[in-house]
Amino acid sequence: MYNVAIIGGGPAGIFTALEIVKLKPEWKIVLIEKGQKIEKRKCPLREGSAKCVNCKRCGLLCGWGGAGAFSDGKLTLTPDVGGHLVDYMPRQQAEALIEYADKLYIDYGATDEVFGTDIKVFEELERQAALAELKLVHSPVRHLGTERSLDVLKNMQDYLADKITIINNVAAEKLIVECEQVKGVLLDNCEEIRSEYTIVAPGREGADWLTKEFADHKIGMINNAVDVGVRVELPAPVFEPITQKLYESKLVYYSPKFGDEVRTFCMNPNGEVVQENYNGIATVNGHSYANIKTKNTNFALLVSEKFTEPFKEPIAYGQHIASLANMLAGGILVQRFGDLLEGKRSTPDRLKSSIIEPTLKCATPGDLSLVLPYRQLTSIIEMLFALDKIAPGTASRYTLLYGVEVKFYSARVKLTDELETEGVKNLFAIGDGAGVTRGLIQASASGVHVARTICTR
């Protein structure tokens, strides 16, 4: 029996625990994480394996720190990017929560440096973007780097280790709900956890489980937009005039042909492209380090599609598209932009004759037009030509496109302003898996918000 049970050891769950320990140190708290402790998280692919071995629980996505543990650790310090907190509270409150969470990261070892704070520099880049029909979103960024991000999360884990109960390598299987009130959770090892409050914070990797479990308890869900796209890799000097000033540029474009929103996401100057495994489906992402530099920069181009009734399975839609790439390539597919425009598949020989050396060695040359729907592919091509106006070289024939990148945060739970579920009392849903957030800092802030709500009660 616990006062609070937290499902998920990503930033949302971690910051919930940190805040409750601060406000109610006498409370009994359990945090359930289906992956490993952070020091035991491994990825065979990153350690020399020729290809992904499809681990039962992907070491890049599951474990203490969540999917963000092995990301490049970017804290986007604005409520305008990375989530929907302002839908649940006044903007000023969201900003205060983000500032508070940011200071906690610093307390546990994050760097002091923040990019994108010079307003004059931003306004000039904003002007250049506008001339190319692009919208540049102001988003100051604190960059930890993958290795420093791991250190910060390890420090948090060590601090909480003797203050709460942490259960690793065990997954939540079923919520226990009685008389429209949550009473705890049943684990996949048949152990039953009873709790006064339960916080569901499974991250993107657990979004599918959350959707199905909440449907069983008739908790309302809203279809978020489905984000499907590619990971772009090009020589670092192409975007250097922008990344040196902002580190990460959040650029939004509206496709002339279809009117779809296309946006840059997770930009990694001098970084590397990596493969991830979502329930046996290989998808692509990008990382960058604080002290290790490559010659390339990578970023995602994501097309947002908002579906209406009767469509109710946005996660399955994204998984289906990613599985097509897996079917053709046996994993991640890569294509030169020039080959895509000419309507021919890339080959190993064509990649060797390029000026760009792929950082993801296991990607298979192929044809993305056989994978991505025409609508999304057209919007991505239009976006690349728009980006070429502010970063000449983006639309080069040598630019590499990896597929498919999908963000599985499409299911958004119907919640009160306190992030409590409608219909089941004392059950809270936070973080990316609940569709509330889309990044590290807002996920962390959502945990702080719920912790304060519970402690006040």
C-alpha positions in Angstrom: 0.0 0.0 0.0 1.4 3.3 -1.1 0.3 7.0 -1.0 1.3 7.4 -4.7 2.1 5.0 -7.5 3.8 6.4 -10.6 3.8 4.4 -13.8 6.8 5.3 -16.0 10.3 6.4 -15.1 10.7 9.1 -17.8 11.0 12.8 -17.0 7.3 13.2 -16.1 7.4 10.4 -13.6 10.8 11.4 -12.2 9.8 15.0 -11.6 6.6 13.9 -10.0 8.6 11.8 -7.5 11.1 14.6 -6.9 8.4 17.1 -6.0 6.4 14.8 -3.8 9.5 13.8 -1.9 10.2 17.5 -1.3 6.6 18.4 -0.2 5.7 15.1 1.6 8.9 13.3 2.6 6.9 11.0 4.9 4.7 9.6 2.1 5.3 6.1 0.6 5.9 6.4 -3.2 6.5 3.6 -5.7 7.7 4.2 -9.2 7.2 1.4 -11.7 9.5 1.3 -14.8 9.5 -1.6 -17.2 13.1 -1.0 -18.3 16.4 -1.1 -16.7 18.2 1.3 -14.3 19.9 3.9 -16.2 23.4 2.5 -15.8 22.2 -0.9 -17.1 20.5 0.4 -20.3 22.3 -0.9 -23.4 21.7 -0.9 -27.1 23.5 -3.7 -29.0 23.3 -1.6 -32.2 25.2 1.3 -30.6 27.8 -1.1 -29.2 28.8 -2.6 -32.5 26.0 -4.9 -33.6 25.6 -5.0 -37.4 21.8 -4.5 -37.1 19.1 -4.1 -34.5 18.4 -7.3 -32.6 14.8 -6.3 -31.7 15.2 -6.4 -27.9 12.0 -7.2 -26.1 12.2 -3.8 -24.5 14.3 -1.3 -26.5 17.2 -0.1 -24.4 17.0 3.3 -26.1 13.3 3.8 -25.3 12.7 1.9 -22.0 14.4 2.4 -18.7 15.1 5.1 -16.2 15.0 8.5 -18.0 12.6 7.2 -20.7 13.3 7.8 -24.4 14.9 11.1 -23.5 17.8 9.5 -21.7 19.7 8.8 -24.9 18.4 11.8 -26.7 20.6 14.9 -27.0 19.0 16.4 -23.9 17.5 19.6 -25.3 15.4 21.6 -22.8 13.2 23.9 -24.9 12.4 26.7 -22.4 9.1 28.0 -23.7 5.5 26.7 -23.5 5.1 27.4 -27.2 7.1 24.3 -28.2 7.0 20.8 -26.8 3.5 20.4 -25.4 0.1 21.6 -24.5 0.5 22.8 -20.9 -1.1 26.2 -21.8 -4.3 24.3 -22.6 -4.7 23.4 -18.9 -3.4 26.5 -17.1 -2.6 30.2 -17.7 0.5 30.8 -19.7 2.2 32.5 -16.7 1.8 29.4 -14.6 3.2 27.2 -17.4 6.2 29.5 -17.7 6.8 29.3 -14.0 6.6 25.5 -14.0 9.1 25.3 -16.9 11.5 27.7 -15.1 11.2 25.6 -11.9 11.9 22.3 -13.8 14.8 23.9 -15.6 16.4 24.9 -12.3 16.1 21.4 -11.1 17.9 20.1 -14.1 20.7 22.6 -13.3 20.8 21.4 -9.6 21.4 17.9 -10.9 24.2 18.8 -13.2 22.8 20.4 -16.4 25.0 23.0 -18.2 24.4 26.8 -17.6 24.5 27.7 -21.3 21.3 28.6 -23.1 21.0 29.2 -26.9 18.7 31.6 -28.6 18.4 34.3 -26.0 19.6 37.1 -28.2 16.4 38.8 -29.5 18.1 40.8 -32.2 19.7 37.7 -33.7 16.4 35.9 -33.6 14.6 38.7 -35.3 17.0 38.8 -38.1 16.7 35.0 -38.6 13.0 35.4 -38.3 13.0 37.9 -41.1 15.0 35.6 -43.4 12.6 32.7 -42.6 9.6 34.9 -43.4 11.0 35.6 -46.9 11.1 31.9 -47.5 7.5 31.5 -46.2 8.7 29.8 -43.1 7.7 30.6 -39.5 10.5 30.6 -37.0 9.3 29.9 -33.4 11.3 31.6 -30.6 12.5 28.7 -28.4 15.5 29.2 -26.1 17.3 25.9 -25.7 19.5 24.5 -22.9 21.5 21.7 -24.5 22.8 18.9 -22.2 24.2 16.5 -24.8 23.5 12.8 -24.6 26.4 11.9 -22.2 25.6 14.8 -19.8 21.9 14.0 -20.0 22.7 10.5 -18.7 24.7 11.9 -15.8 21.9 14.2 -14.8 19.3 11.4 -14.8 21.7 9.1 -12.9 22.0 11.8 -10.2 18.2 12.0 -9.9 18.0 8.2 -9.7 20.6 8.1 -7.0 18.9 10.8 -5.0 15.5 9.0 -5.1 16.8 5.5 -4.6 16.5 5.5 -0.8 13.5 7.8 -0.6 11.0 5.9 -2.7 10.5 2.4 -3.9 11.7 1.9 -7.5 10.6 -1.2 -9.4 12.6 -2.0 -12.6 12.0 -4.5 -15.4 8.3 -4.9 -14.5 5.5 -3.4 -16.6 2.1 -2.1 -15.5 -0.5 -4.5 -17.0 -3.9 -3.3 -15.7 -5.2 -0.3 -13.7 -7.3 -1.2 -10.7 -10.5 0.9 -10.7 -13.3 0.4 -8.2 -16.4 2.6 -8.0 -15.0 5.1 -10.5 -11.8 5.6 -8.4 -8.4 4.3 -9.1 -7.1 1.9 -6.4 -3.7 0.9 -7.8 -2.2 -1.2 -10.6 -1.6 -4.8 -11.4 1.9 -5.6 -12.7 2.9 -8.2 -15.3 4.6 -10.3 -12.6 1.1 -10.6 -11.0 2.1 -8.3 -8.1 -0.7 -5.9 -7.0 0.2 -2.4 -6.1 -2.4 -0.5 -4.0 -2.3 3.3 -3.9 -4.3 6.3 -3.0 -3.2 8.2 -6.1 -1.9 6.8 -9.4 0.0 8.8 -12.0 0.2 7.3 -15.5 3.3 8.6 -17.2 4.4 5.9 -19.7 6.1 8.2 -22.4 5.6 7.7 -26.1 6.7 4.1 -26.0 3.8 3.3 -23.7 1.2 5.4 -25.5 -0.4 2.4 -27.1 -0.8 0.7 -23.7 -2.3 3.8 -22.2 -4.8 4.2 -25.1 -6.1 0.6 -24.7 -6.2 0.7 -20.9 -8.0 4.0 -20.8 -10.5 2.7 -23.4 -11.3 -0.3 -21.1 -12.2 2.2 -18.3 -14.1 4.5 -20.7 -11.8 7.4 -20.1 -12.2 9.9 -22.9 -9.5 10.3 -25.6 -9.0 12.9 -28.3 -7.2 12.2 -31.6 -4.1 14.3 -31.7 -2.5 15.0 -35.1 -0.4 12.1 -36.4 3.2 13.1 -37.0 5.0 11.1 -39.8 8.1 12.1 -41.7 11.8 11.6 -42.3 15.1 12.3 -40.7 17.2 14.6 -42.8 21.0 14.4 -42.7 23.3 16.9 -44.4 26.8 18.5 -44.0 27.0 20.5 -40.8 28.1 23.8 -42.6 24.7 24.0 -44.4 22.8 24.9 -41.2 25.8 26.3 -39.3 24.8 30.0 -39.7 21.6 29.1 -37.8 22.7 26.4 -35.4 25.6 28.5 -34.1 23.1 31.1 -33.0 20.0 29.1 -32.0 21.4 25.6 -31.7 18.0 24.3 -32.7 15.7 26.1 -35.1 11.9 25.4 -34.8 10.7 26.1 -38.3 7.1 25.7 -39.5 5.9 25.6 -43.1 2.5 25.2 -44.7 2.5 23.1 -47.8 1.2 25.0 -50.8 -0.4 21.9 -52.4 -2.2 20.5 -49.4 -1.9 23.1 -46.7 -0.4 20.6 -44.2 1.8 21.8 -41.4 5.4 20.6 -41.8 7.9 21.3 -39.0 11.5 20.8 -38.1 12.0 18.7 -35.0 14.9 17.6 -32.8 17.8 19.3 -34.7 21.2 17.8 -33.9 24.2 19.9 -35.0 27.2 17.7 -35.6 25.1 14.8 -34.4 24.3 11.3 -35.5 21.2 9.4 -36.8 20.1 6.5 -34.7 17.6 3.6 -34.9 15.0 2.9 -32.3 12.7 0.0 -31.8 9.0 0.5 -31.0 7.4 -2.8 -30.3 9.4 -4.6 -33.0 9.1 -1.7 -35.5 12.3 0.1 -36.4 12.0 3.9 -36.5 14.6 6.6 -36.8 15.7 9.4 -34.5 18.7 11.7 -33.9 21.2 12.4 -31.1 24.0 14.9 -30.5 26.7 14.9 -27.9 28.3 17.6 -25.8 31.9 16.5 -26.5 31.7 14.2 -29.6 31.1 15.9 -33.0 30.4 14.4 -36.4 30.6 16.3 -39.8 26.9 16.1 -40.2 23.7 17.8 -38.9 20.4 16.0 -38.8 16.8 16.9 -38.0 13.3 15.5 -38.5 10.7 16.9 -40.9 7.3 15.9 -39.6 4.0 16.3 -41.4 1.0 16.7 -39.0 -2.3 15.2 -40.1 -5.4 15.7 -38.0 -7.9 12.9 -38.6 -11.6 13.1 -37.8 -14.3 10.5 -37.0 -14.6 7.6 -37.5 -10.8 7.2 -37.4 -9.6 6.4 -33.9 -6.2 4.7 -34.2 -3.5 7.3 -34.9 -0.8 5.3 -33.3 -1.6 2.2 -35.5 -1.5 4.5 -38.6 2.0 5.6 -37.8 3.1 2.1 -37.0 1.7 0.8 -40.3 3.7 3.4 -42.3 6.9 2.6 -40.4 6.4 -1.1 -40.9 6.3 -0.6 -44.7 9.8 0.8 -44.6 10.9 -2.1 -42.4 9.3 -4.5 -45.0 11.3 -3.0 -47.9 14.6 -2.4 -46.1 14.6 -4.9 -43.3 14.9 -1.9 -41.0 15.6 1.8 -41.7 15.5 3.0 -45.3 17.7 5.8 -46.6 17.5 7.7 -49.9 19.4 10.6 -51.5 17.1 13.6 -52.1 18.3 13.7 -55.8 17.3 10.1 -56.3 13.9 10.7 -54.8 13.3 13.7 -57.2 14.3 11.6 -60.2 12.0 8.8 -59.2 14.7 6.1 -58.7 15.8 4.2 -55.6 19.2 4.9 -54.0 21.8 2.1 -54.2 25.0 1.4 -52.2 27.0 2.6 -55.1 25.1 5.9 -55.3 25.6 6.5 -51.6 29.3 5.9 -51.9 29.6 8.5 -54.6 28.0 11.1 -52.4 29.7 13.9 -50.4 27.8 12.8 -47.2 28.8 9.8 -45.2 25.7 8.4 -43.4 26.1 8.2 -39.6 23.5 5.4 -39.4 25.5 2.5 -40.9 22.8 -0.1 -40.8 20.3 1.9 -43.0 19.4 0.2 -46.3 19.4 2.3 -49.6 15.9 2.3 -51.1 12.9 4.4 -52.3 10.8 6.4 -49.8 8.1 7.0 -52.4 7.1 3.3 -51.9 6.6 4.0 -48.2 5.3 7.4 -47.4 1.9 8.5 -48.6 1.9 10.9 -51.6 0.5 13.7 -49.5 3.2 13.6 -46.8 6.0 13.0 -49.3 4.9 16.0 -51.4 4.8 18.3 -48.3 8.3 17.2 -47.2 9.7 17.9 -50.6 8.1 21.4 -50.6 9.6 22.0 -47.1 13.1 21.0 -48.2 13.0 23.6 -51.1 11.8 26.3 -48.7 14.6 25.5 -46.2 17.1 25.7 -49.1 16.3 29.4 -49.3 17.5 30.1 -45.7 20.1 27.3 -45.6 21.5 26.9 -49.2 22.4 23.2 -49.7 19.5 21.7 -47.9 17.9 20.7 -51.2 21.2 19.2 -52.5 20.9 16.0 -54.5 23.2 14.5 -51.8 21.0 15.3 -48.8 20.0 12.0 -47.1 16.5 11.2 -46.1 15.9 8.3 -43.6 12.6 6.8 -43.1 10.4 6.5 -41.2 10.3 8.9 -38.3 7.0 8.7 -36.3 6.1 10.3 -33.0 3.8 8.1 -31.0 2.1 10.6 -28.8 -1.0 10.8 -30.8 -3.5 9.7 -28.1 -4.5 12.7 -25.9 -6.4 12.0 -22.8 -9.4 14.1 -21.7 -8.2 15.7 -18.5 -9.1 18.4 -16.0 -6.9 21.5 -15.5 -5.2 19.4 -12.7 -4.4 16.7 -15.3 -6.8 14.3 -13.6 -8.8 12.0 -15.8 -12.4 12.7 -16.3 -14.5 9.9 -14.8 -11.9 8.2 -12.7 -10.9 10.0 -9.5 -7.3 10.2 -8.3 -6.0 9.0 -11.6 -3.7 11.4 -13.4 -2.1 11.2 -16.9 1.0 13.2 -17.8 3.9 13.3 -20.2 4.2 12.5 -23.9 2.3 9.2 -23.7 -0.8 11.0 -22.6 -0.6 13.5 -25.4 -0.1 16.3 -22.9 3.6 17.0 -23.8 6.1 16.6 -26.6 9.4 17.1 -25.0 11.6 16.9 -21.9 10.9 20.2 -20.2 7.1 20.2 -20.5 7.0 16.5 -19.5 9.0 17.4 -16.4 6.8 20.4 -15.7 3.7 18.3 -15.9 5.1 16.0 -13.2 5.7 19.0 -10.9 2.1 20.2 -11.5 0.5 16.9 -10.6 2.7 16.4 -7.6 1.7 19.8 -6.2 -2.0 19.1 -6.9 -1.8 15.8 -5.0 0.1 17.1 -2.1 -2.4 20.0 -1.7 -5.2 17.6 -1.5 
